[in-house]
Amino acid sequence: MTDDTDDTEIPIVCEECKTETTVPLSAVADQLSTHNENRHDGEECAEVDPTLKSHIQDLAAKDIGLLE
């Protein structure tokens, strides 16, 4: 069982607002949704840092054998 204080921090960025922050992994979806609803009328401007997102996609593809 993991402790909330051990929750990995994930960088999120919003190019539209020129902002960057980190949030616990468990809060990423809510934080992105809240930001985009409040600042951009629901348009998906804020996102997980693109470099991290790309790395995660590569790891997932490798894990399921797409890169073989």
WOVENWO-V839401 format. One record per residue. N is the residue number from 1. RES is the residue in three letters. SS is DSSP state (hx for helix, st for strand, lp for the rest). PHI is phi in radians with two decimals (* if undefined). PSI is psi in whole degrees, -180 to 180 (NA if undefined). Layout:
N,RES,SS,PHI,PSI
N,RES,SS,PHI,PSI
This chain:
1,MET,lp,*,135
2,THR,lp,-1.68,151
3,ASP,lp,-1.60,142
4,ASP,hx,-0.99,-29
5,THR,hx,-1.26,-14
6,ASP,hx,-1.67,7
7,ASP,lp,-1.15,124
8,THR,lp,-1.05,137
9,GLU,st,-1.52,131
10,ILE,st,-2.04,130
11,PRO,st,-1.36,134
12,ILE,st,-2.15,146
13,VAL,st,-2.30,153
14,CYS,st,-2.33,106
15,GLU,lp,-1.13,-34
16,GLU,lp,-1.10,-44
17,CYS,lp,-1.58,-11
18,LYS,lp,1.07,43
19,THR,st,-2.13,156
20,GLU,st,-2.57,138
21,THR,st,-2.64,171
22,THR,st,-2.12,144
23,VAL,st,-2.40,155
24,PRO,st,-1.05,145
25,LEU,hx,-0.90,-40
26,SER,hx,-1.16,-16
27,ALA,hx,-1.90,0
28,VAL,hx,-1.00,-53
29,ALA,hx,-1.04,-45
30,ASP,hx,-1.15,-41
31,GLN,hx,-1.12,-44
32,LEU,hx,-1.10,-46
33,SER,hx,-1.07,-47
34,THR,hx,-1.09,-47
35,HIS,hx,-1.04,-50
36,ASN,hx,-1.13,-37
37,GLU,hx,-1.18,-46
38,ASN,hx,-1.33,-34
39,ARG,hx,-1.79,-25
40,HIS,hx,-2.32,24
41,ASP,lp,0.89,36
42,GLY,lp,1.58,-12
43,GLU,lp,-1.15,136
44,GLU,lp,-1.40,82
45,CYS,lp,-1.63,-45
46,ALA,st,-1.36,145
47,GLU,st,-2.71,166
48,VAL,st,-1.07,143
49,ASP,lp,-0.79,125
50,PRO,hx,-0.99,-35
51,THR,hx,-1.15,-44
52,LEU,hx,-1.16,-42
53,LYS,hx,-1.03,-43
54,SER,hx,-1.11,-41
55,HIS,hx,-1.11,-43
56,ILE,hx,-1.11,-41
57,GLN,hx,-1.09,-42
58,ASP,hx,-1.09,-44
59,LEU,hx,-1.11,-42
60,ALA,hx,-1.14,-44
61,ALA,hx,-1.07,-43
62,LYS,hx,-1.11,-43
63,ASP,hx,-1.09,-36
64,ILE,lp,-1.66,6
65,GLY,lp,1.49,16
66,LEU,lp,-1.29,-19
67,LEU,lp,-1.69,7
68,GLU,lp,-1.58,NA
